[in-house]
Each structure stands twice: as C-alpha cells, then as structure tokens.
Amino acid sequence: MSTAEVAAVVAVVVLVASAGFLAAAETSLTHLPKARVQALADEGRKGAEGLSRMLDHRERVLNPVLFVVLLCHLVAASLVTLLAQSFLGPFGIFVAVVLEVAVIFVLAEAAPKTYALQHPERTALAVAPVVRVLVASLPVRAVTRVLIALANVIVPGKGRAAGPAVSEEELLAVADVAVESGEIDSEERTLIRSIIDFGDTVAREVMVPRPDMVTVNATDPVDVAMEVAIVNGFSRIPACDGGIDDIVGFVFAKDLMRVVRDHTAFASVRPLLRPAVFVPETKKVSELMREMQAKKMHMAIVVDEYGGTAGLVTLEDLIEELVGEIVDEFDVEGPLLEPLANGGWRADARISLDELNELLGIELPEGDWDTIGGLVFNLLGHVPVEGEAVEVAGHRLTAEHIDGRRIGRVSIARLPKPVDVSEHG
C-alpha cells in the first residue's frame, strides 16, 4: 500500500470513531432531561454545571454535532469507495457500499447510541467538553448557520422550541417508573398527577353546586343566622336578598358571635355583611387560587354565563384538588365511591367523571357534563325515576336515589361481554 492509501485507511478509522463518538453525544444530549442535569449540578458532579448551560440552548449544540456527524459519514464513505475501487476495480464499489453500511451502522450508529441511551448521564458528562469545543469552532458554527438559513428559506416555518418538549403523559410515565424503582411512593405520584390536572381544572368542577349551598337572607335576624352557622358548622355563609341569584355578601360567624356577646341591637344581618366575590364558572382554579391567596379570600361565588349563581368555591375546595379530601369534624357525608357486594360500585352523583374514570380504570364518556349524575341526565334526556338505568361504554348506570329533580346516587355495574355466536357455531 502506498503512503496515500495508508493515510486514507487511518483517516477512515478516525472518521468512523469520531462519528460514533458524536452519535453518542447527540443521543445523550437529546434524551437527558434538563432537570436531571440540574440535580447532578446540585450534587456537585464535575462538569454538570457546564452541561447544564449547554442544555439551556440545546439546538445550538445539536445542530453542529449533527453536521459534523454527517460530514464524517460522507468523507469516510468516499474514502472507502476510492480505496475499494483501487484494489478491486468496479466490483470494489459494491463491496465498499456493503462494508460502509455494516461498519457505519454498527460502529458509528447502533453501538454508540445504544450505550448513550443506557448511560445518558455518564455519556453526556464525558462528551460535554469535546462538544463545547466543537460548538465554539468558528468554521463549524458559520457553516451550520448558513445551511440552517438555507433550509429555512426552502421550508419556511416558525421552527420548534429548543430541546425536546415533555408532555404530561411523558411526565406521568416518568413518575410511574420512579414508583416502580422505589424513588417515590404512590402518594407522591398521585400528588404529581393532581398538580398536572390542577392546571386544566375550572371552578365549575370543584364548586359546591347551587342546590347544596347553605345561605341566609340579608333580612334574617342575627340569632337565625347564628343558628344556621352552628347547625352547619360554617364560619362563612352567603347572604342573599330575595333569592339565591342575588347574593349580596358574606356573613361571618365571628361577627355574629360578637353581636350576640355585646348584645348589639341589629334587626337583621345586613349591617354585618362582608363584600362578596364573584368568579365565572370557567375560571381556571390555578388562577383562582393565586387570586384568593393574594386578596386573602376564603370563599367566592361562582356565576354562570347568564349571571346566575352556579355555586360557591372555597379555598379548601381548591386545596383538596391537590392533596385530596380534607375531612373535619363537621364532614358527615358518606363516601363518594364505595364497592358493592355484587362487584359493582355506588357513586355519589356529584363525583367528577375524570376522578371516577381514573379510580375505576374505565372510560365513561366526557362532554358538557362534569359528573356521573350529569352523564345519566344527558343520556336519558329527562329526570329519571329511582331504579331507571342506562347503558354506556360497557356499563349499566342506575339512578338509585332521586331527591326532587336531582340524582343523589348512581350504581355502576359492568355489563357482560357479548358472546360471539360464530365461535360456538
């Protein structure tokens, strides 16, 4: 072999090795979460701080790496083709293609990328210094920018955000893996799910509905309002003026007790009213919680699109969306969901379909209704009588208890799977 041919062989080896190294770098930098890198930095791992800064602008790092990988592949392939042709003639081109595909796929793609996927942290920390020098190289940076600008001219668009986006499903999947590995417990996973769902929840889904609201009239005597507060165990009660759609304020139990103690002569509770706060039923509970914290509010009236009272929401209701039910000595209601002896379930009609589907692992349809009671109403199209049932999504929903025009409880039973006659023919 001539000196030129030996140099070409050495160059091919170096190029394939470089391509494999950069392929591992690209895979590790793409799949390593920024949060994990920050955790490594907090632990004091060497090189983690620099790696974290690189991932702040991931696209500036990945584009030069991908360009150099492609360059290594093309140059190595060209040199192998020339060498094979010089030794084997035209048949050498075929041999070169086979060797290039096998060698580049195994040594420069599959092996390094598989290792990087199995050890993303170790790989990213190892390749970071070399990648940093490569990205800082003026020729590579300049050529990459020119080529990207050309691509943007050919295929115009707004592009995509730097780095891979993480969806809610992916985040929950990571939490599931963490539970299986023992890094977090199931309660922490439930809290993560609650926080994710919290951002999509609106006031209508967490409010105390209008029929369940306890109110007093602004013209009621103080002792009457005090009796309502004591019987129900409430510290704040909405006051209306003629009807529940005309809420004029809140009356506080501590104000009522002060009046009784001082023997103040008030004909009604109207002088004691505190201003009422009104929010639309479509308001996101995440925004509402921040607003209630900032204004030191503990209760708000939820109104519908026509201005009527839809219900009320308390700060406790919002907190329960995150941490689950908070039960105190005044909460005497039965469970929202309980198992039956026949394998079915009995649900409070007010339980949300999101929660019910998650608890039972079923897929009851969602729509303009929020609760299981709303679903039964929608499917029947009329106020049901006790015992009336409807079938949907492989389940029979039965209205067990009716209070006036309102469904109180719904039993849920799984329907037997239909028998395929063709299998027994």
N, C-alpha and C positions, 0 to 999 in steps of 0.2 A: 504494500500500500504506500502510496505517495504521502508526502507530508501534508498536502492539502486534504487528502482523504482521511488521514488520521485526525486532523483538526476538525473535519466535518463530523466524524463519529463522536469526538469529545463534545462538540457543540450540541449534537442531538441529545446526548446524555444529560448535559447541563440544562437544556431547554425543557426536556421532559420532567426532570427533577423540579425545575422552577415552576412549571405548570402545575405539578402535583402539590407543591408547597402552597401556591396561590389558590388552588382549588380548595384546599383545606381551610385557608384563610377566609375565602369567600363564604363557605358554608358555615363556619363557626361564627363569623361576624353577622351573618344573616339570621341565624337561629338563636343567638344568645340574647335573652331579654335584657333590656337596659336596667330593669330593677335588680336582676341578679348581679350584674356588674357593679351596681351601686352597693349592693350588700358585700361584695368582695372588697370593695374600697373601704367600707366601714370596718371590715375585719383586718384591714392593714395589709392585704395581699400586694406583693410587689408588682408594679405595672398596672394595677387595677384603675388607678386614677387616670392615667393616660388613656387606657382603653375606654373608660367612661367618656372622656372628652371626645374620642374618635366616634363613638356611637351617638353623640349628640347630633352629628351631621353624617349619618350613615351613608347617604347617597354619594357624598364627596369621596368616601373611602372605597365604596364598592365599584363605582364606575371605572376608576383607573385600574383596579385589580382585575376586573373582567376584561378590560382592554389588553392588559399585558398577558393574561392567560391565553386569549385568542391569538395574540402575536406569537407567543411561544409555540402554540399548536401549529400555526401556519408555517413558520420558519422551520420547525422540526420536520414537518411533513415534506416540505420542499427539499430539504437536505437528504432525507431518507430516499426520496424518489430519485434524485440525481445519483446517489451512491448505488442504488439498486440497478439503475439503468446502465451505469458504467461497468458493472460486473456481469449483469445478466442480459443486457440488451433490452429490447421492447418488452420481453416477458418480465423483466425486473419491475416494471411499473405495476403490474398486477400483484407481484409479491410485496412490493412496497405498501400498496394500499391495505393488504391484509395485515401486515405487520403493524402499520400505523394505527389501524382501528383497534387491534388487540392490545398493543402496548399502551397507547394513549388512554384507552378506556379503562384498563386495569390499573396502570401505574399513575396516570395523571388525572383520573376522574373518580372511579369507583372506590379504590382503596383509600385515598386521602379524604374523600368526602364522607365515607362511612366512619372513618376514625374521628373526623371532626364532629359528626353527629353524636357519636358515643361519648366523646370527651370535649364538649364545646368550650368549657371554661379553660381547661388546660391548653387547648389548641389556640384559643383567642389570645390568651396571655403570652403564648410563645411567639405567635406570628405578629403581634402588635408592633414591636419595634421595627421589623422589616417593612411592614405595610406603611408605617408612618413615614419612613424614608422614601418609599416608592411614591406615596401620595405627594410628598413635598418636592419631588423631582419636577423641575420646570418643564422639560420636554414632554413628559408623560401627561402632566396636568394640562398643558396647552393643547396637545393633540386630542386628548379626551374631550375637552370643552368644544373644540371645533367640530368633532364628529357628532357630539350630542346636539350642538346647534343645528347641524345639517339634518339630523334625524327629526328635530322639532319642526324644521321647515317642510320636510316631506310629509310627516304625520303630525299636524298641529294639534295641540291639546293643552290642557291645564296641567298635565302631569299628575303625579301622585305624591302623597306626603312622604317625607323622608322616613325610611325604615319600615318594617312590616307592621301593619296595624294588628291589634289584638282585639278580637270580637268578644262579646260577652260569653258566647258559648265556649270559646277557647279558654277564657279565664276560669270558667266553671270547671272545664276539663282539667286544668292545672290543679284546681282545688281538689278535685276527685282523686287525682294521682297523689297529691300531698296527704290526703286522708288515708289512702291505701298504704303509703310508705310510713305513716305514723308521724309525719312532720306536723300535722294539725289534726285536731279531733273533729268529729262530725258536727259538734255545736258550732265550731268556728267556720266550718264550711257552710252551715245554714246561715250564719251571720253574713258571710260574703254574698250569698245568694240574696239575702234580704236587702243588702246595701245596693246591689245591682238593680233589683226590682224597684227599689225606692225611687230611683230617678225617673221611672216610667209611670209611677202611680199618681193618680189625680185625687182631688179632695172627695169627689163623689164615691170613690171606692173605700174610703176609710171613715166617712162621716157616720154619725148616728142619724138614721133616716128620720124624716119628718114624723111618721106615726109614733116613733119611740121617744120623741122629745118630751121632756117634762118642763112645763112653763108655768108662770104665774101671770096674772093680769096686773097691769100697772095700777089699777084701781083697787086691788085687793088690800085688805088691812095687813099690817105688819105681822100680826100673830098668825094669820092664814099662810102668808109666805113662809114664815118660820116653820110652821108645821110641815109644809111641802119639803123644805130643805132637810128637816130632821128625818122624815119618813124615807126619803130617797137617798139620804147621805151625801147630798151635793153641797159644794161650797159656793157654786155659782149657778144661777138659774136665769134663763132668758125671760124677759118680761115682754108681753105683747099688749097691744092696745086694741082690743076688739076681736082680733083673730091672729092665728099663728103666722100669717103672711105679713103681719105688721109688727115686727119685733122693734121695740123702741129702746132697748137697753138690757143690761145685765144687773141683777140684784145679787149682792154678795151676802153670804150667811153671816160673816163677821159684822157687816153693817147692821143687819137685823138684830144680832145679839147685843150690839152696842145700844141700839134704840131701846130694846127691852130692858137692858140694865139701867139705863139713865132715865127710864120712864118718860121718854120724849113722846109728845102727843102728835103723831103723824096719822092722818086719816087714811093714807094709803102708802104704798111703797114707792110711788112716783118720785118723791124728793131724793130717794136713795139710789136711783138708777145710775149706773155707770154706762158710758158710751158703748154701743155695740159695734163690732167689726164685721163687715160683710165681705165674703170672697166668692168668686164664681166656682161652680162645681167642677170646672175643667182645670182649675189651678193645680200645678204640679206640687205635690206635697213637699218636695225638697225645697222649693222656693218658699212655700208657706211656712215651713219650719224655721228657715232663716229669718223670715219676716216676723214671726211670732217671738223668736228669741230677741231680735233687735228692739222690738216695741214692747217687750215684756208682757205679751198677751198669752193667756192660757186657754182662750176659747174664741171661736169665730163662728158666725152664722154663714152657712153655705146657701147660696141662692142659685136658682136655675136661670135659663136664658130669658125667661119672662119676668124675672124679678121676684118670683115667689120663693118662699122658704123651702129648700130641699132637705135641709138637715142642719146639724151642727158638728163641728170638729173641735177636738181639744188637743192640747199639746201631748197629753197622754196617748191619744189615738195615734199620733204621728210617731211617738217613741215606740209604741207597740209594733208598728210596721217594721222596725229594725230589730228589736230584741224579743218579740213575741208578746203574748198576753201578760199583762201585769194585773194580778188578782189581789184585791184588798178585802177588808172585812165586809165591805158593802156589796161586793160582787157575788150574787147568789144565783146567777143564771146557770143553766145546765151547759154541758159541753157542746161546742159547735158541731162535733162529729163523734159518733160512737158506733162501735160494731154491734151487729145483731147476731142472734144465735144461728140464724139460717145462712150466715156467711155474707149477708148484705150490710148496709150501713144506714144509719139515720143521721141526717144532717139538718142543722138549723138552716132555714130558708135564706138567712142573711149571709151565709158563708160565701165568699167570693169563689168564682169558678177557677181562677188561677190557683188559689190555695187548694181547692178541692182536687183539681186535676193532679197537682203535684203530690198531695198526700196519698191519693189512691192510685196514682200511676195510670190514670185513664185520660181520655181525650173528649170530654164533653164539649160541644161547640160553643165558641165565644162570639159575641156580636154586640148589639146595642144594650144588652143587659149585663149586669156585673155579678149577679148572684145566681145560685141554683134556683131560687124562687122565681127570679125574673125569667130564667130559661123555661121553666114549666109554664108560666103565664104566656110566654111568646109562642110556645109550641101548641098549647091548647087554644089560644085565641079568645078565651073567656075565663071568668073567675071559676075555678074548679070547686067541686064539692069534695068532701072528705072521702078518700078512697079512690078518687079518679086518678088514672095513670096515663103516662105517655111513654113511648119507646123511642130511644135515640142513641146512636153510637154504641149499639150492643148492650144497652142498659134500660131497665124499666124504672121510671121515676114516678113515685106515687105521693100524692099530696096527703099526708097523714093527719095534719091538723090545720083547720081553717079558722081564722079569727076575723069575722066580718067578711071583708073582701080581700083579706091578706092571708097568704100561705105562711104557716108557722114552722112546720117541719116537713121534710121530704125524705122518703126512704128510697134507697138506691139498691137495685138488685141486678146482677149480671144475667143477661139472657143466655140460655143455652145455645151453643153453636148449631146452626142448621146442619142436618145430616145430608151428605151428598148421596143421592139415590143411585148415581151411576156406579159408586163404589160397592153397592150391595146388590146390583142387578144380576 
